[in-house]
Each structure stands twice: as structure tokens, then as C-alpha cells.
Amino acid sequence: MQLSSSAFSNNLLSNRNFLKLLGFRVQIVLAYQIIVVVVGWHIYELTHDTFALGLIGLAEVIPYFACALFAGYAIDHHSRRKFGVLAGLLTGLNALVLVITTLIVPENPSLWIYGSIACGGVARAFIGPSYNSLFALVLPRDQYARAAGVGSSFFQFGLVVGPAMGGLLVGWANLTVAYAVAAVLAISAAITLWSLHVTEPPPAKSAPIFTSIGEGLRFVFGHQIILGAQALDMFAVLFGGAVAMLPAFVHDVFHYGPEGLGILRAAPAVGAIMMGIFLARYPVSKHAGRWLLAAVAGFGLCIISFALCTYFWFAAALLMLSGICDGVSVVMRTTIMQLSTPDSMRGRVASINGIFIGSSNELGAFESGVAARLMGLIPSVIFGGTMTLAVVSATAYWAPQLRKLDLKKLH
């Protein structure tokens, strides 16, 4: 993957600690995406039930919600790096449990799979806050915007390759091999992060755990720009995400195998990579809020168009375009959060951001499963895209500071 000369000239990729942090992120994303894609295929193969696909998201999001705020507190008061390493190791253990379910098939394999995914939710609660806190330690402040574009590109690279690897490994080998590869990648990610050499600042001022968590919540809910950006992304993904239903689209609408699932899962990330590389060279500053709102609206329109499409490759192109729109949103939100958050609160703010953003994928998967059961597959996705457009309109009205945002004012 090539990055712009501007990114190189700003020494982003000559920063060894930043490269190690990117290596950790890519490997853990690859592992996670392989698990998600393969589990989706595995569950649908067992049940042929769209509601069962939605339960995958619910199985992860409940433990994630339960742990996220405590994870942010722990990272602000202890070693950011060590918690990231432990999260990587737990993800690897999760994948190894899934390997065992394919070798020694239990009486009710679905319950074992959901239980393993729940453990993955605990690990993921620590990954985002660890990465975001370390991001601010390995880079100077004036490189945050460009680095957000570079980091987004590497993240989306994992989203491209991970689903493709998952689909290909299942199609050309089997479920066991796919889960085993995910385990190796997760453990490798933990080792990469362990090798990171960074001086961590003194922990945040000691305070009772719930008092400290409350400080983080008050900061986010009192900051209209951060809150508006997070809420916009959360509700857009919650209603507009069609990804959880892709196994059903591939199986019942397009009549492809697991390779087709890998292609469709990867398509949004291809678009997001292109946008991340573009924004690394040409970071948005002026009218940033308007660009953010327009990008999320474009995402909703792409999802509606995808639901109405009956041609596989045109559907893939629409998902890629949705990824371009989502790429703008990801980079804008990341830059806003990094520029607006005090160093002593990065873990807690990142964990709250994770609840808003990360959990919306899993809750969106559950919502998609319920909506598909009630409305049917295609009407449920159209409904989700329409709700995304409504969320954009509401955010533009209720968060005028976000709508008028110029990033230069946050430096």
C-alpha cells in the first residue's frame, strides 16, 4: 500500500513506534475480521436463520458494554501497552476456542460459538482505548490529522484483507484453518505491541473508580462537537449497517459461496482505504462539520441503493462507495477526538467513543436481524438507510457547533 509523499515527509512512517502501533492494529483487525466473517458463515450454515446472525452482534456487545467504561478507567490509571497486549492474547484464545468447536463438535455448537464471541467482546473493550491512548504518545500533536488518515487506511486495509482471507480460507480450506489463522494473527499482534518502546505518562490522578468514570462521561456529554460526532456515527451505523445481513444476501439474493461474502465484506473497506490515503495527503479542515454530515448522508443513500440492487458486482461497487463516505466520517471523528481530549482522559474518552461507535456495529447487527425477521431482508435494509438520513438531519439541527466546525479551531 502506498501512502502520499506528504505523509512520508512528515516522518509518520519513519516513526518506529508509530509503525509498531500500526502493525498491532492491522494484525488485530485482521484476526477480528476473519473471526467475524467465519462465525457469520458458520452460524448461518448451522441455522439458515437471519435472526441467528443478529445474535452474533448481541453476544459480543453485552460483555463489551459491561467492560468498556472500566477498561477506559484501567488504561488511564495503569499501563496502556500492557492492557493492549492482554487484549490481543485474549482475542487469540477466543479464536483457539473456535478451533476446538470445529474439531470436537459439541452437542449445541451455536452456544459455544456465541460464548466465545462474548469473550471477544471483553477483549475488544480494551483494544480501542489502548490504541487511541498510545496514538497520542507516539506522535506530536501537529501530526494527528495526517496520522488519523494513515491509521484509517491501515485499519481499513485490515477490513479489506480480513474478510477476503476469512472467505477464502473457508472456501479453499475449512473453518478450522480459518480460525487457526486468526489465532496466530492475534497473538502476533500482542507480541508486536509488547515490543513498543514508549514512555507512558504518570497515571491519572487517583480517584474512586465511579467518580473517575463520571468525569469522563461529563466531559463527553458536555462537549457538543465530540458528542455530536459520536452520536452521528453511532446511529448511522446502528440503522444503516447492512454488513451483518451479507451472508443472507450472498446466499439468497446473489447465490454466491463464501468467496462472495469475502468480496462484499471487503468492498466498503476498499473505498475507505482510498479515502484515508487521500485525507492523509489533503486533510480536511475548513467546513469539516459539513463534510462529515454530507459523508454520512451519502452512506445512507448507498445502503438504500444496495438493498435494491440484484447484480453482485454493482452491489459490491455500491458498498465500496459507502466505504468512501464512511472513510470521511472515521477520519473526521478520530481527529476531533484526538485534538479535543486531554491526555489524562484519553482512555476514558476512547472507551466512551467505543461504546458509541464500536458497539453500534454489534447492536446494528442485532437490529438488522430483528428488522429482517419482522420486515423481510430487503425492506429492513431500506428502512435502515432511510433512518440514517433522518439521523443526519437531526444531528445537523441539534448540534450546530458540529455543523459549523472548522478543525483549525481545535488546535
N, C-alpha and C positions, 0 to 999 in steps of 0.2 A: 504494500500500500504506500503510495507516495503522498507526501504532505507538501504544503506550499513552501517556497523558499523563505517567505516571511517567517513561518514558524521555525524553520531551521535557524534563520538569522537572529531570532530572539532566544536562541540557546535552549529551547524547550527540549529538543531531542538530544542535546549534549549533556543534559542533566541526568546523571546515572540513577539518582534516587527517583526522579520522575519516571524514567524508563522502567524501573523495577515496579513502581506502583502501577503503571500501565500494564506490565506483564501480569501482575497479580489480578488486575481487573479483567483482562482478556481471558485468562485461564479459568477464573471462577465463573465468568459469564458463559463460556463455552460449556463447562460442566453443568451449570444450571439449565442452560437451554437444551442440551442433549437430554437431561432428565425429564424436563417438561414435555418435550416433543414425544419422547419414547413412552412416557407414562400415559400421555393422551392416547396414543395409538394402542397401547397395552390395555387400557381400561375400555376403550371403545370396542376392541377386539373381543373382550370378555363379555361386555354388556350390550353393545349396539344401542346405547341409550344416551341422548344428548344431556339429560339431567345428570347422569353419572360423570360426564365431562365437567359440568359445572361444579360438582362436588370436589373435584381436584383443587380448584381455587379456594373453596371454603376450608378444606382440610389444611391448607397452608396458612391462610390469612388469620385464623383464630389464634394459633400459637404466636404468629407474628405480632398481632395486636397486643397479646398478653405480655410480650417481652420487649417491644420496641422502645418504649419510654425508659424502661430500666436499663436497656442497652445503651441509650444515649447518656444516661447518668453515669454508668460504669466507665464509658470511654472518656468522658470529661474528667473523671476522678482517678483514672488508672491508665495503664499503657494502651494507647490506641493500636499500636502494632501487634501486641500480643493477642488482643481480642480478635483482630483480623485473622491472625494465624489460626486461632482456635475455631473460628467460623469456617475457615477453609477445610480444616480437618474434619469438622462435623459434617460438612457437605460431602466429603469423601466417604465418611462412614455411612451416610444416608444412601449413597449410590451402591455401596457394598451390600447393604441390606436388600436393596432391589435386585442385585445379582442373585442373592440367595433365594429370593422368591421365584426366580425363573429356574433355578436348579433343583430346589426342593419345594415343589408346588404345595402350598398349604391348602387346608380344606376350603377356606374362603380367601383367595388371593387378593381380592379387591380391598379388604380391610387391612391387610398387611401393607399394601401399596399406599393407601391413604395415611396409615400410621407413619410410614417412612417419610411421606411428603410433609406431614406435620413436624417432624424433626428438622426437615429442611427449612421450614418457616422460622424455627428458632435460630438457626444459623444465619439466615438472611437478615434477621433483625440487627445483627452486629456488622454485617458486611458494608452496608451503605454508610453508616456513621464512621466506621474506621477509615474507609476510603476518603470521605469528604474531609475529615479532620487531618489526615496525613497530606492530602492535596494542598492544604494551606500551609503546611510545614515545609514542603519541599520546593515551593515556588514563591518568588516575590509577588507582591500584590499587583504590580502593573502588568503581570503576565496572566492573570486569572482569566480574562475574557478569551484570549487566544488559546490558553490551555484547556478551557472548557470545550472549545471546538475540537481540539485534538483528542481530548479524553472522550468526547462523544463519538468521534469517528472510531476510536479503538473499541469502545463499548458496542457500537453498532456493528463493527466487524465481527465481534463475538456473536451478536444476534444473527448475522448472516450465516456464518460458518457453523454455529452450533446447531440450528435446526436442520441445515443441509447434512451435517455429519450424522445427526440422530436419524434422519430419514434413510440415508444411505446405509448406515450401519445395520439398521433393522432390515432393510430391503436386501442387502447383499450378504449379511451375516445373520445375526439374530438379536433378540432382546438382551441376552446375557452379555454379549460382546459390547453392545452399546452402553449398557450400564457400567461395565468394567472400564471402558474408556473414560467415562465421566468421572469415575473414582480416581483414576490416575491424574486427570487434569486438576481436580480439586486439591489433591494432596500436593501436586507440583505448585499450585498457586500459594498454598500455605508456606512451602519452602522458599519461594521467591520473596514473599513478604517478610519472612524471618531474616532474610539477607539484607533488608533495607537498613541503611545506616542514617539515622536521623536523631537529632537531639530533641526530645519531647519537652515541652514547657512544663512548669510545675502544674500539678493538678488544680482544678478549680477549687476555690475556697470551700472548705468543708462545711456542709450543711446537711440537715436531715434530708433523707432521700426524696420524700414527697415535696418538701419545700423547694428543693433544687429543681425537681421536675416541673413544679408550678412556675418557677421563674422562667423556664424555657417556654412553657405554654403561654404565659403572659406576654413574653417578648414577641412570639409569632403572631398571636391574635391581636396584639396592639400595633402591628406593622402592616398597614394596608397593602403595601406592594408585595411583600413576601406572602401574606395570606391570600391575596387575590391570585397571584401566580400559581400557588399550590392548589387552591380550590378549583381554579380553571382547569388545570391538568387532571386533577382527581376526578371531577365529574365528567369531563370529556372522555377519559379512558373508561370510567365506570359504565357509561351508557354506550359509548361509541366503539368499544373494543370488539371486533369480530373474530379475534385470533383464537379464542377458546373453542369456537364452533368450526374451525377449519377442518378438523378430522371429519365432521359430518358433511361439509361442503365437498371435500375431496372424495369421500366415499359415495355420497348420494347424489350430488349435483354434477361434478366433473368426472366421476368414475375413474379416478387415478388410484395408484397404490401409495405406499409410504413415501416414495420419492417425490410425488406431487405435493404431499404435505410439507416436506422439507423445503421445496421451492417456494410455496406460498408463505410459509413461516419466515423465510429469509427475505422475501421481496420488500417488506417495509424497511428492513434494516439496510438494504442496498441504497434506497433513497436517502435514508438518514445519514449514511456514511458520506454520500456525495455532498449533502448539505453541511455536515460537520466540517469537511475539508474546506468547503467554500467559506464558512464562517470563521475558520481558523485564519484564513488569509484576509478576509474582509469582515471583521467583527461588526455587528450592528450596534450602534449607539443612539443615533438620533431616531426618534419615533419608535423606540424599541417596544413600547407597550402596544402600539397599533399593529406592528408586525406580529407580535405574539398572538393577539386576538384574531388577526386575519389567518394566521397559520392554523390555529385550532378550528376555525370555521372551515377552512379548506379540508382539514382532516375529516370533519363530519360529512362533507359532501362526497369525499372519496368512499367512505364507508357505505353511504346510501347507494352510490353507483355500483360498488362491488356486489351488494346484495341483489341487484337487478341483473347482474351480468351472468351469462351462461357459457361464455368462452373462457377456457382455462387461462390462456396466455394474456388475454385482455384483463382478466381478473387480477393476474399477477402484476400487470402494469399499474392498475389502479391501487393495489396495495403498496407498490413502490412509491407512487405519488403521495399516498398517505404518509409514508415514511419521511418523505421530503418535508412535508408540513410538520410532522412530529419532531423532526430534527431541529427545526427552528425553535419549537417550544422547549425542548430539552436544554439546548444551549442557553437560551434566554433565562430559563428558570435557574439553571446551575450558576450562571454568572450573577444573577440577582442575589441568590442565597450566599455565595461566597463573599461578595462585596458588602453585604449588609449585616453579616453576622460577626459579633465579637469572638475573638479566639477562644475565650473561656467558655463559650456556649456552643461551639461547633458540633459537638457530639449530640447534645440535646436537640438543637435545631435540625440537624440532619435526621435524627430519629423521627421527629415530628413530620419532616418532609417525607420520610419513608412511609409513614402512616398515610399521609395524603396521597402520595404518588405510587409508591411500590405496592401497597395493599390494594389500590384501586384496580390493578391488573387482576388480582385474585378475586376480589369482590365483583369485578366486572365479569369474570368467568362464571361466577355463580349466578349473577343477574342474567347473563346470556343464556345459561342453561335453563333457568326458571322461565324466562321470556320465550325461549324456543319451545318449551313444553306447553305454555299457555297459548301462544300465538302461531306457532309454526316457525320453522327455521328462518326463512327469508323475511317474513314480516317482522320478526323480532329484531333482525339486524337493521332494517329500515327504521324501525322505531328508535333504536339506539342512536343512529346517525342524526335523526331529527332532534332528539333530546340534546345532543352535543351542540347543535346550532342554537338551541334555546339557552344552554348554559353560557355560550359566548355572549349572547345578548344581555343576559342577566349580569354577567361579570362586568361588561362594558358600562352598564348603568350603575352598579353598586360599588365599583372600585375605580373612581375617576383618576386617582393617583397612578394606578397601573396603566390606565388608558393613555395618560399623558406622559408616561415615563420616558426620560432620557437617561441612559446609563451613566453619562458623564457626571450627573448629579450625585451618583452613589460613590464616586471615587474619593 
